C-alpha cells in the first residue's frame, strides 16, 4: 500500500500475521520451560555473584595481579562486566570496576560509574568524583606492584581495553605505571572457565529449554513435508527463542542431506569441512530427507549450543532405515570415546582428542571432533577438544574439573539404503567435567527424531 505525504510516496508495510507453522508449534508448546522473569533473573544472578567474587582474590594471587581494572565503555560493552558486576546496563562514557589485593584476607572492590545504583553498593565501594581523580587516588593509596588489564590476550574478551583508555591510564598514573601493566588474560580465562555449584541448576534449565526448542523444530508441529522450507524452520527458532524469554548468540542453521543431493543442499562449513553446510532458506523439506539443526540460546548470562538430527519418513516407513541407525550409533560411540574413555580432569585436551580418534580408527569409524568450552559465552574460554589441534582452547591445555564444554563432533557412515553414500551425523551436547569424565546436562540423542 502506498501513501502520499507531503508529495512523497511512502510504502506502508503490513505487519505479517502468524504463519500456520508458528500457530501449530505454539499449540504444541503450550506447556514448556521458560527463562525466569527478568526480576527473578536479577535476583538469581546477584546471588551467584556473591560466590563468584570469592574466586577473584585467590585467582589474582595465582596470576600475580595486585590490582585488576575492568573498564566498560559506552557503545563498547566489555563482556567481563556482566560476570563481575551486578547484571545491569552500564552506559556511562566509561565505567570502572577495580579489584585490589592489599595483602589481607579481604578483596578490596571499588566502582566508579556515571550512573551509580543502589544495588551496586552491595558489591563495590563507590568512588566519587571524576575518573582521573578516583583512579589515581586508588593507585596512590595501594601502590600496586602489578595492574591487570584486558590487553595482549588471544581472544576478544581478554583484549577488550581500548587504546584511548590505556593511554589515559598512562597519563593519569604516570609513565612509570606502564611497567606495571600486565595482561589479565590468564586471570580472565581461569575466571570464565571456573564454575560454581549454584550455576549448575541455572545452566541445566537453559539446556532443557534448548533441547525442547530443538525437538519442537524437528517435529511435525513445525515441519510439513513438501511444504515447509528451511527458512520457515529458522524463523520458527527465532520466534521460539523470544517466546521462551531467551536470545541467541548465533544464527540457527539447518542442514539437509539427501540420497540424491544437488549443490544447493551440500556445501562446506568451516567448522566441519567434510560435512554438509547450511542449506539455503528456500529449500523445501521433503520425504526421505536427513535434517540437522545447529542452535543455541543466550539467557541469564549464559549460552548453550546444541545440534540434533531428524529423518523425514518416506511413504510406508515407520522408522529410520537400518543404515541411518548405524550412523547414529557411530556418533554415539564417538561421544563415549571423548566423554568417558578419554577425558579426565588434568588431562591435556590434545591427548583427549588423540585418544578418542585412535579409538575411532581402531573401530573403523570416520570421525571429526571440534568441541569447545561453553558457559558465559557460546565459544568460551578454557580447554577445547579438537581432532585438528587445540581449537578454541590452546593445544595442551589441561581439562579443568567442573568446567562446561560443548561436545561437538560428527561421524560419516556409508548407508546401504542410500547406495553407500556417506551420511554425516553431527551432534552437539553441553556437558560438565567430573572425575569420571564428561556428563551431559540432558540425555543425548540415541534415536532419530522422526517427522511423519
C-alpha positions in Angstrom: 0.0 0.0 0.0 1.3 3.4 -0.9 0.6 6.7 1.0 1.3 10.2 -0.3 2.6 12.5 2.4 3.9 16.0 1.6 4.3 15.0 -2.1 6.3 11.9 -1.2 5.0 8.4 -1.9 5.6 6.2 1.1 5.2 2.4 1.2 3.4 1.1 4.3 4.4 -2.4 5.2 1.7 -4.6 6.5 2.7 -6.4 9.7 2.7 -10.2 8.9 0.4 -12.4 11.0 1.5 -15.7 12.4 2.2 -18.5 10.0 0.4 -21.8 10.1 3.7 -23.4 11.2 4.1 -21.0 14.1 0.5 -21.5 15.2 0.8 -25.2 15.3 4.1 -25.0 17.1 2.8 -22.7 19.7 -0.1 -25.0 20.4 2.3 -27.9 20.8 4.4 -25.9 23.2 1.6 -24.6 25.4 3.3 -26.1 28.5 7.0 -25.6 28.2 10.0 -24.4 30.1 10.8 -20.7 30.1 13.5 -18.4 31.2 12.6 -16.8 34.5 11.2 -13.3 34.5 13.8 -10.5 34.4 13.4 -9.6 38.0 13.9 -13.2 39.1 16.9 -13.4 36.8 18.5 -10.5 38.6 17.9 -12.0 42.0 19.5 -15.3 40.9 22.4 -13.7 39.2 23.3 -11.4 42.0 23.1 -14.3 44.5 25.6 -16.2 42.3 27.8 -13.1 42.0 28.4 -13.2 45.8 30.1 -16.6 45.4 31.8 -15.6 42.1 33.5 -12.7 43.9 35.0 -15.2 46.3 37.0 -16.7 43.4 38.8 -13.4 42.4 41.4 -12.9 45.2 42.9 -16.4 45.0 43.0 -16.1 41.2 44.6 -12.7 41.3 47.3 -14.1 43.6 47.9 -17.1 41.4 48.4 -14.9 38.4 50.5 -12.2 40.1 48.0 -9.4 39.8 47.7 -6.9 42.6 45.1 -4.6 41.0 42.6 -5.6 38.3 40.9 -2.8 36.5 37.9 -3.7 34.3 36.5 -0.9 32.0 33.2 -0.7 30.3 32.8 1.9 27.6 29.7 3.4 26.1 28.7 1.5 22.9 31.6 -0.9 23.6 30.5 -3.2 26.3 33.2 -5.4 27.9 31.7 -8.9 28.3 33.7 -9.3 31.6 31.5 -6.7 33.2 28.3 -8.8 33.4 30.3 -11.5 35.2 31.9 -9.4 37.8 29.3 -6.7 38.4 25.5 -6.8 39.1 23.8 -7.6 35.7 22.6 -4.1 34.9 23.2 -1.8 31.9 26.3 0.3 32.3 26.0 3.2 30.0 28.5 5.8 31.2 31.1 7.2 28.9 33.5 4.9 30.9 32.6 2.8 34.0 35.4 1.3 36.1 35.5 -1.7 38.4 38.6 -2.2 40.4 39.7 -5.2 42.5 42.7 -4.8 44.8 44.8 -7.3 46.7 46.0 -5.3 49.7 47.6 -8.3 51.4 44.7 -9.1 53.7 42.2 -11.9 53.5 39.5 -9.5 52.1 39.3 -8.5 48.5 39.0 -4.7 48.1 36.4 -3.8 45.5 35.6 -0.3 44.1 33.3 1.0 41.4 33.4 4.4 39.6 30.3 4.7 37.5 28.5 7.5 35.8 25.1 6.2 37.0 25.6 4.6 40.4 22.8 2.3 41.5 21.8 1.2 45.0 22.4 -2.4 44.4 26.0 -1.7 43.2 26.9 -0.8 46.8 26.2 -4.3 47.9 29.2 -5.5 45.9 31.5 -2.4 45.5 32.6 0.6 47.4 31.6 3.6 45.3 34.3 6.1 44.3 33.0 9.7 43.9 34.4 12.3 41.6 35.9 12.2 38.2 37.6 9.1 36.8 41.1 10.6 36.9 40.9 11.7 40.5 39.2 8.5 41.6 41.5 6.0 39.9 44.7 8.0 40.7 43.6 8.0 44.3 43.4 4.2 44.4 46.7 3.9 42.6 48.5 6.1 45.1 46.7 4.6 48.1 47.5 0.9 47.3 50.7 1.4 45.2 50.1 -1.9 43.3 53.2 -3.8 42.0 51.1 -5.0 39.0 48.0 -3.8 37.3 46.0 -6.4 35.3 44.3 -5.0 32.1 42.4 -6.7 29.2 45.4 -6.4 26.9 47.5 -8.9 24.8 45.0 -11.7 25.0 44.4 -14.2 22.2 40.5 -13.9 22.5 38.3 -10.8 22.2 37.2 -11.0 25.8 40.8 -10.9 27.0 41.9 -8.0 24.9 39.0 -5.6 25.1 40.7 -2.5 26.5 40.8 0.4 24.0 44.0 2.2 23.2 42.4 5.5 24.3 41.8 4.1 27.8 45.2 2.6 28.0 46.8 5.9 27.2 44.6 7.6 29.7 45.9 5.3 32.4 49.5 6.1 31.4 48.7 9.8 31.7 46.8 9.6 35.0 49.1 7.2 36.8 52.4 8.5 35.3 54.9 7.0 32.9 56.3 4.6 35.4 53.0 2.9 35.8 53.1 1.4 32.3 55.9 -1.0 33.5 53.3 -2.4 36.0 50.7 -3.0 33.4 50.2 -6.7 32.7 47.8 -8.9 30.7 44.8 -10.0 32.7 44.1 -12.7 30.1 45.2 -15.7 32.3 43.1 -14.4 35.1 40.1 -13.8 32.9 40.5 -17.2 31.3 40.5 -19.0 34.6 37.6 -16.9 35.9 35.5 -17.7 32.9 36.3 -21.4 32.9 35.6 -21.9 36.6 32.1 -22.8 37.5 30.5 -22.5 40.9 27.9 -25.0 42.3 24.9 -22.7 42.1 25.4 -22.2 38.3 24.7 -25.9 37.6 20.9 -25.6 38.3 20.7 -22.4 36.2 22.5 -23.9 33.2 20.6 -27.2 33.4 17.4 -25.2 33.0 18.8 -23.4 29.9 19.9 -26.7 28.4 16.5 -28.1 28.9 14.9 -25.1 27.1 17.4 -25.5 24.3 16.5 -29.2 24.0 12.8 -28.6 24.0 13.1 -26.0 21.2 15.3 -28.3 19.1 12.9 -31.2 19.4 10.0 -29.0 18.5 11.8 -27.5 15.5 12.4 -31.1 14.2 8.8 -32.3 14.5 5.5 -32.2 12.6 4.5 -29.3 14.8 6.8 -27.2 12.7 7.6 -29.2 9.6 5.1 -30.4 6.9 7.0 -32.4 4.3 6.7 -31.0 0.9 5.6 -27.6 2.2 7.8 -26.3 5.0 11.1 -24.6 3.9 14.4 -24.4 5.7 13.7 -20.7 6.2 10.4 -21.5 7.9 12.2 -23.6 10.5 14.8 -20.9 11.1 12.1 -18.2 11.6 10.3 -20.5 14.0 13.5 -20.9 16.0 14.0 -17.1 16.3 10.4 -16.6 17.4 10.6 -19.5 19.8 13.7 -18.1 21.5 11.8 -14.9 22.1 8.7 -16.7 23.3 10.8 -18.5 25.9 12.4 -15.3 27.1 15.8 -16.0 25.6 18.0 -14.6 22.9 20.8 -16.2 20.9 24.5 -15.7 20.1 24.5 -17.1 16.6 22.0 -17.7 13.8 20.4 -21.2 13.8 21.4 -23.4 10.8 19.5 -26.2 9.2 21.4 -28.8 7.1 19.8 -31.2 4.6 21.2 -34.4 3.4 19.5 -36.3 0.5 20.0 -39.6 -1.2 20.2 -37.6 -4.5 21.6 -34.2 -3.4 22.4 -31.2 -5.5 25.0 -28.5 -4.8 22.2 -26.5 -3.1 21.9 -29.0 -0.3 25.6 -29.9 0.2 28.1 -27.2 0.9 31.2 -26.6 3.0 31.3 -25.3 6.5 34.5 -24.0 8.3 33.9 -26.0 11.5 33.2 -29.3 9.7 35.0 -29.1 6.4 33.9 -32.5 5.2 30.3 -32.3 6.3 27.2 -30.7 4.7 27.0 -26.9 5.0 23.9 -24.9 6.0 21.0 -25.3 3.5 19.5 -22.3 1.7 16.3 -21.0 3.2 14.3 -21.6 0.0 14.8 -25.4 0.1 11.6 -27.3 0.7 11.9 -30.2 3.2 10.8 -33.4 1.5 10.3 -37.1 2.5 13.5 -39.0 2.8 15.5 -36.0 4.0 18.0 -36.2 6.8 17.8 -32.9 8.8 20.2 -31.4 11.2 19.7 -28.3 13.4 22.5 -26.2 15.0 21.2 -23.7 17.5 21.7 -22.3 21.0 20.2 -19.7 23.3 21.6 -17.0 25.5 19.9 -16.1 28.8 20.8 -15.3 32.4 24.4 -14.5 31.4 25.0 -18.0 29.8 24.9 -19.5 26.4 24.1 -23.0 25.1 25.0 -24.8 21.9 23.0 -27.7 20.5 22.9 -30.0 17.4 20.3 -32.7 16.7 19.3 -34.9 13.8 15.9 -35.9 12.3 14.7 -38.1 9.5 11.6 -37.4 7.3 9.8 -40.7 6.8 9.0 -41.8 3.3 5.6 -43.2 2.5 5.1 -46.5 4.1 8.1 -46.1 6.6 7.5 -46.2 10.3 11.2 -45.8 11.3 14.5 -44.7 10.0 16.4 -47.2 7.8 18.9 -49.5 9.5 21.8 -47.8 7.9 20.9 -44.4 9.4 20.6 -46.1 12.8 24.1 -47.4 12.4 25.3 -43.9 11.5 23.8 -42.5 14.7 25.3 -45.4 16.8 28.7 -44.5 15.4 28.3 -40.9 16.6 27.2 -42.1 20.0 30.4 -44.3 20.1 32.5 -41.2 19.3 30.7 -39.3 22.2 31.5 -42.2 24.5 35.2 -42.1 23.5 35.5 -38.4 24.0 33.5 -38.2 27.2 34.1 -41.4 29.2 37.1 -43.2 27.8 39.5 -40.3 27.1 38.7 -37.3 29.3 39.7 -36.7 32.9 40.5 -33.5 34.9 44.1 -32.5 34.4 44.5 -34.4 31.1 45.7 -32.2 28.3 43.0 -31.5 25.7 45.1 -32.7 22.8 45.7 -36.1 24.5 41.9 -36.5 25.0 41.3 -35.8 21.3 44.1 -38.1 20.1 42.8 -40.9 22.4 39.3 -40.6 21.0 40.4 -40.5 17.4 42.6 -43.6 18.0 39.6 -45.4 19.3 37.6 -44.4 16.2 40.4 -45.6 13.9 40.5 -48.9 15.7 36.8 -49.3 15.1 36.9 -48.1 11.5 34.7 -45.1 12.1 35.4 -41.9 10.1 35.2 -39.1 12.7 35.9 -35.4 13.5 35.9 -33.7 16.9 35.6 -29.9 17.3 34.3 -29.5 20.8 34.7 -26.2 22.6 34.3 -24.6 26.1 31.0 -23.1 26.9 29.4 -21.1 29.7 29.3 -17.3 29.8 29.8 -17.5 26.0 29.0 -20.0 23.3 32.6 -20.2 22.3 34.0 -19.9 25.8 37.5 -19.8 27.4 39.2 -22.9 28.5 40.2 -26.2 27.0 38.6 -27.3 23.8 38.9 -30.9 22.4 39.6 -30.8 18.7 40.9 -33.6 16.4 42.7 -30.9 14.3 44.6 -29.4 17.3 43.7 -27.2 20.2 40.8 -25.4 18.6 39.2 -22.9 20.9 41.5 -23.6 23.9 45.2 -23.9 23.1 46.7 -27.3 22.4 48.0 -28.9 25.6 45.6 -27.0 27.9 44.6 -29.2 30.8 40.9 -30.1 31.2 39.5 -28.4 34.3 37.2 -30.2 36.8 33.7 -28.7 36.8 34.2 -26.8 33.5 31.5 -26.8 30.9 32.0 -27.9 27.3 30.0 -28.3 24.2 30.7 -31.8 22.9 30.6 -31.1 19.2 31.6 -33.8 16.7 30.5 -35.9 13.8 30.9 -39.3 12.1 30.5 -40.2 8.4 28.9 -43.6 7.7 28.2 -45.2 4.3 24.5 -46.0 4.3 23.4 -49.1 2.2 19.9 -47.7 1.7 21.5 -44.7 0.1 23.6 -46.7 -2.3 26.7 -46.5 0.0 26.6 -42.7 0.2 28.0 -41.3 3.4 25.6 -39.7 5.9 27.0 -37.3 8.4 25.5 -37.5 11.9 26.5 -34.2 13.6 25.9 -33.9 17.3 26.5 -31.2 19.9 25.6 -31.5 23.6 26.6 -29.4 26.6 28.4 -31.3 29.4 30.4 -30.7 32.6 33.6 -32.5 33.7 33.7 -34.8 36.6 36.3 -37.2 37.9 34.7 -39.9 35.8 34.6 -37.8 32.6 32.1 -35.5 31.0 28.5 -35.7 32.0 25.6 -34.5 29.8 23.2 -31.9 31.3 20.4 -33.5 29.3 20.3 -37.1 27.9 21.9 -37.3 24.5 20.0 -38.3 21.3 20.3 -42.0 20.5 17.3 -42.4 18.2 16.4 -40.4 15.1 13.7 -37.7 15.6 11.0 -38.8 13.1 8.9 -36.4 11.0 5.9 -38.2 9.6 
